[in-house]
């Protein structure tokens, strides 16, 4: 999901190994189809789990690559961080991360066991 001042863009794909392998292509196609340049992204918010090891690992690897290549800050949250909140919509995640002082560029994944 991309949240800008004017619009919200989102996309959903099946959680499969094939999509893991082409995640960067999917992201690039999504950005291109919405005429969004990576250089215009100022922050990335990623749910750190719980989830499958492969899904979390792949997502976080791509986010870290954006950080290294384009110096885009990322914020890793867990919905448990916001347990007293009523509005847990994706559109509200940036505000919640600010409110709860989620540290930028810190990853602490939660894997399903």
Secondary structure, DSSP 8 states (H G I E B T S, - for coil): -EE-SS-EE-------HHHHHTHHHHHHHHHHHTT--GGG--EEEEE-EEE-HHHHHHHHHHHHHHHHHH--EEEEE-GGGGTT-S---GGGHHHHHHHTT--BT----EE--
